[in-house]
């Protein structure tokens, strides 16, 4: 299941006393689920990363951790296989660590890739798998049916007639069994096959899938939903209210706002945003599936916690700057110091999937104004761009000197690309400065090594326009 277990590493935890206050807010009580889903594709977190995450969660009163790494083989592909003794011991440590911090541990299984819903033995297998986790101390479970084949086996069709009914049968059977045999407060969470508005409109899972879930799934089971999209820049109250009618319960938000598993070159450290405060009253909870790189989630979770605690006013940018201020303490460099202002400039370049922070937006406009200017204006436009670009270049370069090597590892591949672009642009600017008609070239950006990947080449063949459609490039 996982890698080496060392002692818990509490890096950054010395920051926590600054952040912990006596908190007792409505959306932080334990019925309202708030917290973290380890639910991304890619390498699962290491034990020490998980301890760090749990420490932050405890400090920020996020009450639920959902164990669902897509690439723990026994969570998904090999869901029928028990954990070995060694793996079980690691899981027990994690469950204990959650309990010690007052965090609800939820264990997820994703059997949807190949489960035969009609076979009772499959339900028994799921019970056996859950029982192993229960013996380790876990008593909350999730059954996830996201990202699975949208076709049914003949035997399932004959017995149930629809995907939704087949899934209700399996999940209800497990729910009843858990209710009879577990602690009173055990929660069961369910992720439907269509789990966002776009999938619902596309009819994923078959006709009336969500209606059948609404009527067929026991009302005590929570249903996940990611919003209008898989990665939703906004989730409105109206959107979830209309869904609640269909589901006959309020949804539980699976929030992918900061997930970056779909693009290894990016990460998101912008604030939790695009969700009005009123959303909290319209859902059963908000669980956040974050950046793969655990250390990069400091600002996302701190701002999520601020959002959950906010009473009447909520300004994501203010929350972001406050969280960045605290995170800045982790950017101690063995080389030249990194200023708070430069960290914000860097953070603004890795803000949110559909949005740059204001300083990055300003830098982009300055770059565009310079490169599209008439020859006569170019120099003055370059003078606006140059100081910003130089600061950004230097802070990217300084990342290699971070004393916090876990933070360095998490950042270095992402900041490398940005530094390369700044280097190239500054080189071009200098050449143009000397001669407006100079041939632009750089000895460090040569064909093949720079932008030479197969992916880059393929990207060059299709242009995407703003409405999302593609056309072949000429
Ligand atoms: C998804 C996956 C999730 C993944 C995310 C971002 C859900 C319910 N499932 O669709 O595991 O990390 O997109 O790529 O969101």
Boltz pocket constraint, residues with backbone or C-beta under 6 A from the ligand:
constraints:
  - pocket:
      binder: B
      contacts: [[A, 39], [A, 40], [A, 41], [A, 70], [A, 146], [A, 147], [A, 191], [A, 195], [A, 226], [A, 230], [A, 254], [A, 256], [A, 259], [A, 260], [A, 261], [A, 262], [A, 289]]
      max_distance: 6.0
